[in-house]
Each structure stands twice: as C-alpha cells, then as structure tokens.
C-alpha cells in the first residue's frame, strides 16, 4: 500500500493507494490524483510506502 499526503488550505489530507489499482505509472497516477482532489497543479504532496518512507515528493519532480 502507498499513502499520498497533500496540503490544501492549510489542512493535511491523505489517500491510501492499493498498488493493484494504479493505472499507468505510479508518478502519473499520484499527480492525477492530487490534481483531481485539489484542482491545483502546484499542490505540495508526498508519496510514502506502507512503512512511512518517502518515495517521492513534488519537489523531486521539479
């Protein structure tokens, strides 16, 4: 399982992702999810594995 966390209007939100349900690449799936949830392509987010280790953040993509 993966956990995507993002900040919107000063609040932290998250969604858990089942690897079996990911369409396309993991990076594209996370970006699309965050964009759909927030409507803001510049949203700060991070993806973590099930042990809390950061896999990547929006800063890694810039």
CHARMM internal coordinates of N, CA and C (Angstrom, degrees):
IC EDIT
DIST 1 N 1 CA 1.4454
DIST 1 CA 1 C 1.5294
ANGL 1 N 1 CA 1 C 109.13
DIST 1 C 2 N 1.3015
ANGL 1 CA 1 C 2 N 114.21
DIHE 1 N 1 CA 1 C 2 N 149.94
DIST 2 N 2 CA 1.4569
ANGL 1 C 2 N 2 CA 121.87
DIHE 1 CA 1 C 2 N 2 CA 175.90
DIST 2 CA 2 C 1.5258
ANGL 2 N 2 CA 2 C 108.51
DIHE 1 C 2 N 2 CA 2 C -119.64
DIST 2 C 3 N 1.3151
ANGL 2 CA 2 C 3 N 115.80
DIHE 2 N 2 CA 2 C 3 N 157.57
DIST 3 N 3 CA 1.4636
ANGL 2 C 3 N 3 CA 121.13
DIHE 2 CA 2 C 3 N 3 CA 175.86
DIST 3 CA 3 C 1.5273
ANGL 3 N 3 CA 3 C 107.60
DIHE 2 C 3 N 3 CA 3 C -128.62
DIST 3 C 4 N 1.3190
ANGL 3 CA 3 C 4 N 115.41
DIHE 3 N 3 CA 3 C 4 N 123.62
DIST 4 N 4 CA 1.4586
ANGL 3 C 4 N 4 CA 121.54
DIHE 3 CA 3 C 4 N 4 CA 175.24
DIST 4 CA 4 C 1.5211
ANGL 4 N 4 CA 4 C 107.04
DIHE 3 C 4 N 4 CA 4 C -104.53
DIST 4 C 5 N 1.3301
ANGL 4 CA 4 C 5 N 116.13
DIHE 4 N 4 CA 4 C 5 N 126.82
DIST 5 N 5 CA 1.4611
ANGL 4 C 5 N 5 CA 122.30
DIHE 4 CA 4 C 5 N 5 CA 179.35
DIST 5 CA 5 C 1.5148
ANGL 5 N 5 CA 5 C 108.53
DIHE 4 C 5 N 5 CA 5 C -120.77
DIST 5 C 6 N 1.3516
ANGL 5 CA 5 C 6 N 116.59
DIHE 5 N 5 CA 5 C 6 N 136.97
DIST 6 N 6 CA 1.4591
ANGL 5 C 6 N 6 CA 119.91
DIHE 5 CA 5 C 6 N 6 CA 176.89
DIST 6 CA 6 C 1.5180
ANGL 6 N 6 CA 6 C 109.55
DIHE 5 C 6 N 6 CA 6 C -141.56
DIST 6 C 7 N 1.3307
ANGL 6 CA 6 C 7 N 114.27
DIHE 6 N 6 CA 6 C 7 N 160.27
DIST 7 N 7 CA 1.4556
ANGL 6 C 7 N 7 CA 122.34
DIHE 6 CA 6 C 7 N 7 CA 179.27
DIST 7 CA 7 C 1.5240
ANGL 7 N 7 CA 7 C 108.32
DIHE 6 C 7 N 7 CA 7 C -108.85
DIST 7 C 8 N 1.3252
ANGL 7 CA 7 C 8 N 116.03
DIHE 7 N 7 CA 7 C 8 N 129.00
DIST 8 N 8 CA 1.4622
ANGL 7 C 8 N 8 CA 121.50
DIHE 7 CA 7 C 8 N 8 CA 177.71
DIST 8 CA 8 C 1.5172
ANGL 8 N 8 CA 8 C 108.18
DIHE 7 C 8 N 8 CA 8 C -140.36
DIST 8 C 9 N 1.3241
ANGL 8 CA 8 C 9 N 116.20
DIHE 8 N 8 CA 8 C 9 N 123.26
DIST 9 N 9 CA 1.4692
ANGL 8 C 9 N 9 CA 122.11
DIHE 8 CA 8 C 9 N 9 CA -179.71
DIST 9 CA 9 C 1.5279
ANGL 9 N 9 CA 9 C 111.87
DIHE 8 C 9 N 9 CA 9 C 53.54
DIST 9 C 10 N 1.3319
ANGL 9 CA 9 C 10 N 116.14
DIHE 9 N 9 CA 9 C 10 N 38.84
DIST 10 N 10 CA 1.4514
ANGL 9 C 10 N 10 CA 120.94
DIHE 9 CA 9 C 10 N 10 CA 177.66
DIST 10 CA 10 C 1.5148
ANGL 10 N 10 CA 10 C 114.97
DIHE 9 C 10 N 10 CA 10 C 78.92
DIST 10 C 11 N 1.3098
ANGL 10 CA 10 C 11 N 118.02
DIHE 10 N 10 CA 10 C 11 N -1.20
DIST 11 N 11 CA 1.4671
ANGL 10 C 11 N 11 CA 122.70
DIHE 10 CA 10 C 11 N 11 CA 179.66
DIST 11 CA 11 C 1.5263
ANGL 11 N 11 CA 11 C 109.83
DIHE 10 C 11 N 11 CA 11 C -106.60
DIST 11 C 12 N 1.3369
ANGL 11 CA 11 C 12 N 116.28
DIHE 11 N 11 CA 11 C 12 N 145.32
DIST 12 N 12 CA 1.4571
ANGL 11 C 12 N 12 CA 120.97
DIHE 11 CA 11 C 12 N 12 CA 177.41
DIST 12 CA 12 C 1.5255
ANGL 12 N 12 CA 12 C 109.46
DIHE 11 C 12 N 12 CA 12 C -95.82
DIST 12 C 13 N 1.3174
ANGL 12 CA 12 C 13 N 115.73
DIHE 12 N 12 CA 12 C 13 N 131.34
DIST 13 N 13 CA 1.4624
ANGL 12 C 13 N 13 CA 122.57
DIHE 12 CA 12 C 13 N 13 CA 177.81
DIST 13 CA 13 C 1.5176
ANGL 13 N 13 CA 13 C 108.49
DIHE 12 C 13 N 13 CA 13 C -123.87
DIST 13 C 14 N 1.3204
ANGL 13 CA 13 C 14 N 116.69
DIHE 13 N 13 CA 13 C 14 N 158.00
DIST 14 N 14 CA 1.4550
ANGL 13 C 14 N 14 CA 118.73
DIHE 13 CA 13 C 14 N 14 CA 176.14
DIST 14 CA 14 C 1.5264
ANGL 14 N 14 CA 14 C 110.29
DIHE 13 C 14 N 14 CA 14 C -149.47
DIST 14 C 15 N 1.3100
ANGL 14 CA 14 C 15 N 114.01
DIHE 14 N 14 CA 14 C 15 N 160.60
DIST 15 N 15 CA 1.4513
ANGL 14 C 15 N 15 CA 121.38
DIHE 14 CA 14 C 15 N 15 CA 173.03
DIST 15 CA 15 C 1.5178
ANGL 15 N 15 CA 15 C 107.69
DIHE 14 C 15 N 15 CA 15 C -142.71
DIST 15 C 16 N 1.3196
ANGL 15 CA 15 C 16 N 116.04
DIHE 15 N 15 CA 15 C 16 N 140.72
DIST 16 N 16 CA 1.4568
ANGL 15 C 16 N 16 CA 121.85
DIHE 15 CA 15 C 16 N 16 CA 177.65
DIST 16 CA 16 C 1.5268
ANGL 16 N 16 CA 16 C 108.50
DIHE 15 C 16 N 16 CA 16 C -93.50
DIST 16 C 17 N 1.3244
ANGL 16 CA 16 C 17 N 115.79
DIHE 16 N 16 CA 16 C 17 N 134.32
DIST 17 N 17 CA 1.4645
ANGL 16 C 17 N 17 CA 121.08
DIHE 16 CA 16 C 17 N 17 CA -179.22
DIST 17 CA 17 C 1.5224
ANGL 17 N 17 CA 17 C 110.06
DIHE 16 C 17 N 17 CA 17 C -113.41
DIST 17 C 18 N 1.2999
ANGL 17 CA 17 C 18 N 115.86
DIHE 17 N 17 CA 17 C 18 N 131.45
DIST 18 N 18 CA 1.4564
ANGL 17 C 18 N 18 CA 122.19
DIHE 17 CA 17 C 18 N 18 CA 173.32
DIST 18 CA 18 C 1.5263
ANGL 18 N 18 CA 18 C 106.51
DIHE 17 C 18 N 18 CA 18 C -88.87
DIST 18 C 19 N 1.3365
ANGL 18 CA 18 C 19 N 118.57
DIHE 18 N 18 CA 18 C 19 N 123.02
DIST 19 N 19 CA 1.4672
ANGL 18 C 19 N 19 CA 120.37
DIHE 18 CA 18 C 19 N 19 CA -178.81
DIST 19 CA 19 C 1.5356
ANGL 19 N 19 CA 19 C 113.76
DIHE 18 C 19 N 19 CA 19 C -54.28
DIST 19 C 20 N 1.3191
ANGL 19 CA 19 C 20 N 117.29
DIHE 19 N 19 CA 19 C 20 N -27.49
DIST 20 N 20 CA 1.4562
ANGL 19 C 20 N 20 CA 121.25
DIHE 19 CA 19 C 20 N 20 CA 179.84
DIST 20 CA 20 C 1.5252
ANGL 20 N 20 CA 20 C 112.54
DIHE 19 C 20 N 20 CA 20 C -69.78
DIST 20 C 21 N 1.3358
ANGL 20 CA 20 C 21 N 116.64
DIHE 20 N 20 CA 20 C 21 N -20.40
DIST 21 N 21 CA 1.4654
ANGL 20 C 21 N 21 CA 121.26
DIHE 20 CA 20 C 21 N 21 CA -176.09
DIST 21 CA 21 C 1.5305
ANGL 21 N 21 CA 21 C 113.17
DIHE 20 C 21 N 21 CA 21 C -101.10
DIST 21 C 22 N 1.3115
ANGL 21 CA 21 C 22 N 117.26
DIHE 21 N 21 CA 21 C 22 N 4.96
DIST 22 N 22 CA 1.4641
ANGL 21 C 22 N 22 CA 120.58
DIHE 21 CA 21 C 22 N 22 CA -178.08
DIST 22 CA 22 C 1.5180
ANGL 22 N 22 CA 22 C 109.37
DIHE 21 C 22 N 22 CA 22 C -80.92
DIST 22 C 23 N 1.3294
ANGL 22 CA 22 C 23 N 115.05
DIHE 22 N 22 CA 22 C 23 N 129.51
DIST 23 N 23 CA 1.4530
ANGL 22 C 23 N 23 CA 120.52
DIHE 22 CA 22 C 23 N 23 CA 177.89
DIST 23 CA 23 C 1.5193
ANGL 23 N 23 CA 23 C 109.08
DIHE 22 C 23 N 23 CA 23 C -103.40
DIST 23 C 24 N 1.3057
ANGL 23 CA 23 C 24 N 117.96
DIHE 23 N 23 CA 23 C 24 N 139.27
DIST 24 N 24 CA 1.4632
ANGL 23 C 24 N 24 CA 121.39
DIHE 23 CA 23 C 24 N 24 CA -178.55
DIST 24 CA 24 C 1.5178
ANGL 24 N 24 CA 24 C 110.04
DIHE 23 C 24 N 24 CA 24 C 69.69
DIST 24 C 25 N 1.3250
ANGL 24 CA 24 C 25 N 115.93
DIHE 24 N 24 CA 24 C 25 N -151.23
DIST 25 N 25 CA 1.4563
ANGL 24 C 25 N 25 CA 119.60
DIHE 24 CA 24 C 25 N 25 CA 179.25
DIST 25 CA 25 C 1.5280
ANGL 25 N 25 CA 25 C 110.16
DIHE 24 C 25 N 25 CA 25 C -81.28
DIST 25 C 26 N 1.3074
ANGL 25 CA 25 C 26 N 115.77
DIHE 25 N 25 CA 25 C 26 N 157.11
DIST 26 N 26 CA 1.4595
ANGL 25 C 26 N 26 CA 120.84
DIHE 25 CA 25 C 26 N 26 CA 179.47
DIST 26 CA 26 C 1.5228
ANGL 26 N 26 CA 26 C 110.78
DIHE 25 C 26 N 26 CA 26 C -60.73
DIST 26 C 27 N 1.3150
ANGL 26 CA 26 C 27 N 117.13
DIHE 26 N 26 CA 26 C 27 N -44.11
DIST 27 N 27 CA 1.4649
ANGL 26 C 27 N 27 CA 120.93
DIHE 26 CA 26 C 27 N 27 CA -179.31
DIST 27 CA 27 C 1.5252
ANGL 27 N 27 CA 27 C 110.66
DIHE 26 C 27 N 27 CA 27 C -60.62
DIST 27 C 28 N 1.3232
ANGL 27 CA 27 C 28 N 116.93
DIHE 27 N 27 CA 27 C 28 N -48.89
DIST 28 N 28 CA 1.4672
ANGL 27 C 28 N 28 CA 120.44
DIHE 27 CA 27 C 28 N 28 CA -179.26
DIST 28 CA 28 C 1.5260
ANGL 28 N 28 CA 28 C 110.77
DIHE 27 C 28 N 28 CA 28 C -62.48
DIST 28 C 29 N 1.3068
ANGL 28 CA 28 C 29 N 117.27
DIHE 28 N 28 CA 28 C 29 N -40.16
DIST 29 N 29 CA 1.4662
ANGL 28 C 29 N 29 CA 121.05
DIHE 28 CA 28 C 29 N 29 CA -179.49
DIST 29 CA 29 C 1.5347
ANGL 29 N 29 CA 29 C 110.54
DIHE 28 C 29 N 29 CA 29 C -62.25
DIST 29 C 30 N 1.3234
ANGL 29 CA 29 C 30 N 116.36
DIHE 29 N 29 CA 29 C 30 N -45.04
DIST 30 N 30 CA 1.4729
ANGL 29 C 30 N 30 CA 120.46
DIHE 29 CA 29 C 30 N 30 CA -179.60
DIST 30 CA 30 C 1.5273
ANGL 30 N 30 CA 30 C 110.45
DIHE 29 C 30 N 30 CA 30 C -64.99
DIST 30 C 31 N 1.3167
ANGL 30 CA 30 C 31 N 117.70
DIHE 30 N 30 CA 30 C 31 N -45.97
DIST 31 N 31 CA 1.4655
ANGL 30 C 31 N 31 CA 120.78
DIHE 30 CA 30 C 31 N 31 CA 179.75
DIST 31 CA 31 C 1.5207
ANGL 31 N 31 CA 31 C 110.41
DIHE 30 C 31 N 31 CA 31 C -60.19
DIST 31 C 32 N 1.3269
ANGL 31 CA 31 C 32 N 117.64
DIHE 31 N 31 CA 31 C 32 N -45.13
DIST 32 N 32 CA 1.4664
ANGL 31 C 32 N 32 CA 121.00
DIHE 31 CA 31 C 32 N 32 CA 178.88
DIST 32 CA 32 C 1.5269
ANGL 32 N 32 CA 32 C 111.39
DIHE 31 C 32 N 32 CA 32 C -62.59
DIST 32 C 33 N 1.3113
ANGL 32 CA 32 C 33 N 117.18
DIHE 32 N 32 CA 32 C 33 N -42.13
DIST 33 N 33 CA 1.4623
ANGL 32 C 33 N 33 CA 121.13
DIHE 32 CA 32 C 33 N 33 CA 179.30
DIST 33 CA 33 C 1.5275
ANGL 33 N 33 CA 33 C 110.65
DIHE 32 C 33 N 33 CA 33 C -60.38
DIST 33 C 34 N 1.3250
ANGL 33 CA 33 C 34 N 116.87
DIHE 33 N 33 CA 33 C 34 N -50.54
DIST 34 N 34 CA 1.4612
ANGL 33 C 34 N 34 CA 120.59
DIHE 33 CA 33 C 34 N 34 CA -177.81
DIST 34 CA 34 C 1.5274
ANGL 34 N 34 CA 34 C 110.25
DIHE 33 C 34 N 34 CA 34 C -63.89
DIST 34 C 35 N 1.3276
ANGL 34 CA 34 C 35 N 117.71
DIHE 34 N 34 CA 34 C 35 N -42.42
DIST 35 N 35 CA 1.4670
ANGL 34 C 35 N 35 CA 120.77
DIHE 34 CA 34 C 35 N 35 CA 179.13
DIST 35 CA 35 C 1.5326
ANGL 35 N 35 CA 35 C 111.52
DIHE 34 C 35 N 35 CA 35 C -63.04
DIST 35 C 36 N 1.3276
ANGL 35 CA 35 C 36 N 116.94
DIHE 35 N 35 CA 35 C 36 N -40.48
DIST 36 N 36 CA 1.4692
ANGL 35 C 36 N 36 CA 120.22
DIHE 35 CA 35 C 36 N 36 CA 178.65
DIST 36 CA 36 C 1.5244
ANGL 36 N 36 CA 36 C 111.08
DIHE 35 C 36 N 36 CA 36 C -65.89
DIST 36 C 37 N 1.3323
ANGL 36 CA 36 C 37 N 116.81
DIHE 36 N 36 CA 36 C 37 N -40.40
DIST 37 N 37 CA 1.4653
ANGL 36 C 37 N 37 CA 120.84
DIHE 36 CA 36 C 37 N 37 CA -177.53
DIST 37 CA 37 C 1.5258
ANGL 37 N 37 CA 37 C 112.11
DIHE 36 C 37 N 37 CA 37 C -71.63
DIST 37 C 38 N 1.3322
ANGL 37 CA 37 C 38 N 117.28
DIHE 37 N 37 CA 37 C 38 N -36.95
DIST 38 N 38 CA 1.4588
ANGL 37 C 38 N 38 CA 120.04
DIHE 37 CA 37 C 38 N 38 CA -172.28
DIST 38 CA 38 C 1.5231
ANGL 38 N 38 CA 38 C 113.95
DIHE 37 C 38 N 38 CA 38 C -105.47
DIST 38 C 39 N 1.3254
ANGL 38 CA 38 C 39 N 117.05
DIHE 38 N 38 CA 38 C 39 N -28.12
DIST 39 N 39 CA 1.4566
ANGL 38 C 39 N 39 CA 120.63
DIHE 38 CA 38 C 39 N 39 CA -174.57
DIST 39 CA 39 C 1.5220
ANGL 39 N 39 CA 39 C 112.62
DIHE 38 C 39 N 39 CA 39 C 74.32
DIST 39 C 40 N 1.3200
ANGL 39 CA 39 C 40 N 116.97
DIHE 39 N 39 CA 39 C 40 N 9.74
DIST 40 N 40 CA 1.4636
ANGL 39 C 40 N 40 CA 122.02
DIHE 39 CA 39 C 40 N 40 CA -177.13
DIST 40 CA 40 C 1.5288
ANGL 40 N 40 CA 40 C 109.53
DIHE 39 C 40 N 40 CA 40 C -126.58
DIST 40 C 41 N 1.3329
ANGL 40 CA 40 C 41 N 117.67
DIHE 40 N 40 CA 40 C 41 N 111.62
DIST 41 N 41 CA 1.4634
ANGL 40 C 41 N 41 CA 120.06
DIHE 40 CA 40 C 41 N 41 CA -178.44
DIST 41 CA 41 C 1.5311
ANGL 41 N 41 CA 41 C 113.71
DIHE 40 C 41 N 41 CA 41 C -68.36
DIST 41 C 42 N 1.3217
ANGL 41 CA 41 C 42 N 117.92
DIHE 41 N 41 CA 41 C 42 N -10.34
DIST 42 N 42 CA 1.4637
ANGL 41 C 42 N 42 CA 121.39
DIHE 41 CA 41 C 42 N 42 CA -179.67
DIST 42 CA 42 C 1.5306
ANGL 42 N 42 CA 42 C 113.15
DIHE 41 C 42 N 42 CA 42 C -100.57
DIST 42 C 43 N 1.3162
ANGL 42 CA 42 C 43 N 117.05
DIHE 42 N 42 CA 42 C 43 N 16.60
DIST 43 N 43 CA 1.4616
ANGL 42 C 43 N 43 CA 121.74
DIHE 42 CA 42 C 43 N 43 CA -178.50
DIST 43 CA 43 C 1.5367
ANGL 43 N 43 CA 43 C 110.60
DIHE 42 C 43 N 43 CA 43 C -65.90
DIST 43 C 44 N 1.3241
ANGL 43 CA 43 C 44 N 115.57
DIHE 43 N 43 CA 43 C 44 N 137.03
DIST 44 N 44 CA 1.4576
ANGL 43 C 44 N 44 CA 122.08
DIHE 43 CA 43 C 44 N 44 CA 175.89
DIST 44 CA 44 C 1.5287
ANGL 44 N 44 CA 44 C 108.03
DIHE 43 C 44 N 44 CA 44 C -76.31
DIST 44 C 45 N 1.3484
ANGL 44 CA 44 C 45 N 116.85
DIHE 44 N 44 CA 44 C 45 N 128.59
DIST 45 N 45 CA 1.4544
ANGL 44 C 45 N 45 CA 120.21
DIHE 44 CA 44 C 45 N 45 CA 178.91
DIST 45 CA 45 C 1.5142
ANGL 45 N 45 CA 45 C 110.95
DIHE 44 C 45 N 45 CA 45 C -149.25
DIST 45 C 46 N 1.3356
ANGL 45 CA 45 C 46 N 114.96
DIHE 45 N 45 CA 45 C 46 N 166.28
DIST 46 N 46 CA 1.4604
ANGL 45 C 46 N 46 CA 120.36
DIHE 45 CA 45 C 46 N 46 CA 172.73
DIST 46 CA 46 C 1.5227
ANGL 46 N 46 CA 46 C 109.10
DIHE 45 C 46 N 46 CA 46 C -146.29
DIST 46 C 47 N 1.3108
ANGL 46 CA 46 C 47 N 115.14
DIHE 46 N 46 CA 46 C 47 N 152.82
DIST 47 N 47 CA 1.4627
ANGL 46 C 47 N 47 CA 122.31
DIHE 46 CA 46 C 47 N 47 CA 176.41
DIST 47 CA 47 C 1.5156
ANGL 47 N 47 CA 47 C 107.67
DIHE 46 C 47 N 47 CA 47 C -114.88
DIST 47 C 48 N 1.3315
ANGL 47 CA 47 C 48 N 115.60
DIHE 47 N 47 CA 47 C 48 N 130.05
DIST 48 N 48 CA 1.4596
ANGL 47 C 48 N 48 CA 121.09
DIHE 47 CA 47 C 48 N 48 CA 179.77
DIST 48 CA 48 C 1.5250
ANGL 48 N 48 CA 48 C 109.90
DIHE 47 C 48 N 48 CA 48 C -123.40
DIST 48 C 49 N 1.3356
ANGL 48 CA 48 C 49 N 115.31
DIHE 48 N 48 CA 48 C 49 N 153.50
DIST 49 N 49 CA 1.4598
ANGL 48 C 49 N 49 CA 119.22
DIHE 48 CA 48 C 49 N 49 CA 173.05
DIST 49 CA 49 C 1.5248
ANGL 49 N 49 CA 49 C 108.62
DIHE 48 C 49 N 49 CA 49 C -82.88
DIST 49 C 50 N 1.3320
ANGL 49 CA 49 C 50 N 116.38
DIHE 49 N 49 CA 49 C 50 N -178.31
DIST 50 N 50 CA 1.4675
ANGL 49 C 50 N 50 CA 119.95
DIHE 49 CA 49 C 50 N 50 CA -175.21
DIST 50 CA 50 C 1.5223
ANGL 50 N 50 CA 50 C 113.64
DIHE 49 C 50 N 50 CA 50 C -70.30
DIST 50 C 51 N 1.3394
ANGL 50 CA 50 C 51 N 117.51
DIHE 50 N 50 CA 50 C 51 N -7.27
DIST 51 N 51 CA 1.4579
ANGL 50 C 51 N 51 CA 121.14
DIHE 50 CA 50 C 51 N 51 CA 177.08
DIST 51 CA 51 C 1.5283
ANGL 51 N 51 CA 51 C 112.20
DIHE 50 C 51 N 51 CA 51 C -101.89
DIST 51 C 52 N 1.3477
ANGL 51 CA 51 C 52 N 116.89
DIHE 51 N 51 CA 51 C 52 N 4.52
DIST 52 N 52 CA 1.4472
ANGL 51 C 52 N 52 CA 120.90
DIHE 51 CA 51 C 52 N 52 CA 178.28
DIST 52 CA 52 C 1.5138
ANGL 52 N 52 CA 52 C 115.07
DIHE 51 C 52 N 52 CA 52 C 86.61
DIST 52 C 53 N 1.3394
ANGL 52 CA 52 C 53 N 117.29
DIHE 52 N 52 CA 52 C 53 N 8.32
DIST 53 N 53 CA 1.4596
ANGL 52 C 53 N 53 CA 121.40
DIHE 52 CA 52 C 53 N 53 CA 177.81
DIST 53 CA 53 C 1.5215
ANGL 53 N 53 CA 53 C 109.76
DIHE 52 C 53 N 53 CA 53 C -82.12
DIST 53 C 54 N 1.3184
ANGL 53 CA 53 C 54 N 117.36
DIHE 53 N 53 CA 53 C 54 N 130.79
DIST 54 N 54 CA 1.4539
ANGL 53 C 54 N 54 CA 121.03
DIHE 53 CA 53 C 54 N 54 CA 179.69
DIST 54 CA 54 C 1.5227
ANGL 54 N 54 CA 54 C 109.62
DIHE 53 C 54 N 54 CA 54 C -71.16
DIST 54 C 55 N 1.3354
ANGL 54 CA 54 C 55 N 115.69
DIHE 54 N 54 CA 54 C 55 N 127.50
DIST 55 N 55 CA 1.4605
ANGL 54 C 55 N 55 CA 121.96
DIHE 54 CA 54 C 55 N 55 CA 176.65
DIST 55 CA 55 C 1.5215
ANGL 55 N 55 CA 55 C 109.36
DIHE 54 C 55 N 55 CA 55 C -89.95
DIST 55 C 56 N 1.3322
ANGL 55 CA 55 C 56 N 116.43
DIHE 55 N 55 CA 55 C 56 N -48.91
DIST 56 N 56 CA 1.4535
ANGL 55 C 56 N 56 CA 121.08
DIHE 55 CA 55 C 56 N 56 CA 173.07
DIST 56 CA 56 C 1.5159
ANGL 56 N 56 CA 56 C 110.33
DIHE 55 C 56 N 56 CA 56 C -161.89
DIST 56 C 57 N 1.3495
ANGL 56 CA 56 C 57 N 114.87
DIHE 56 N 56 CA 56 C 57 N 161.53
DIST 57 N 57 CA 1.4593
ANGL 56 C 57 N 57 CA 122.57
DIHE 56 CA 56 C 57 N 57 CA 176.42
DIST 57 CA 57 C 1.5174
ANGL 57 N 57 CA 57 C 108.04
DIHE 56 C 57 N 57 CA 57 C -127.26
DIST 57 C 58 N 1.3252
ANGL 57 CA 57 C 58 N 116.46
DIHE 57 N 57 CA 57 C 58 N 173.63
DIST 58 N 58 CA 1.4652
ANGL 57 C 58 N 58 CA 119.58
DIHE 57 CA 57 C 58 N 58 CA 178.17
DIST 58 CA 58 C 1.5263
ANGL 58 N 58 CA 58 C 110.62
DIHE 57 C 58 N 58 CA 58 C -63.09
DIST 58 C 59 N 1.3395
ANGL 58 CA 58 C 59 N 117.73
DIHE 58 N 58 CA 58 C 59 N -28.10
DIST 59 N 59 CA 1.4595
ANGL 58 C 59 N 59 CA 120.64
DIHE 58 CA 58 C 59 N 59 CA 178.67
DIST 59 CA 59 C 1.5282
ANGL 59 N 59 CA 59 C 111.62
DIHE 58 C 59 N 59 CA 59 C -66.06
DIST 59 C 60 N 1.3337
ANGL 59 CA 59 C 60 N 116.98
DIHE 59 N 59 CA 59 C 60 N -32.73
DIST 60 N 60 CA 1.4676
ANGL 59 C 60 N 60 CA 120.65
DIHE 59 CA 59 C 60 N 60 CA 178.22
DIST 60 CA 60 C 1.5222
ANGL 60 N 60 CA 60 C 111.93
DIHE 59 C 60 N 60 CA 60 C -65.65
DIST 60 C 61 N 1.3159
ANGL 60 CA 60 C 61 N 116.64
DIHE 60 N 60 CA 60 C 61 N -23.35
DIST 61 N 61 CA 1.4576
ANGL 60 C 61 N 61 CA 121.27
DIHE 60 CA 60 C 61 N 61 CA -176.33
DIST 61 CA 61 C 1.5207
ANGL 61 N 61 CA 61 C 112.65
DIHE 60 C 61 N 61 CA 61 C -89.38
DIST 61 C 62 N 1.3133
ANGL 61 CA 61 C 62 N 117.41
DIHE 61 N 61 CA 61 C 62 N -10.29
DIST 62 N 62 CA 1.4728
ANGL 61 C 62 N 62 CA 121.01
DIHE 61 CA 61 C 62 N 62 CA -178.80
DIST 62 CA 62 C 1.5053
ANGL 62 N 62 CA 62 C 111.84
DIHE 61 C 62 N 62 CA 62 C -91.78
END
COOR INIT
IC SEED 1 N 1 CA 1 C
IC BUILD
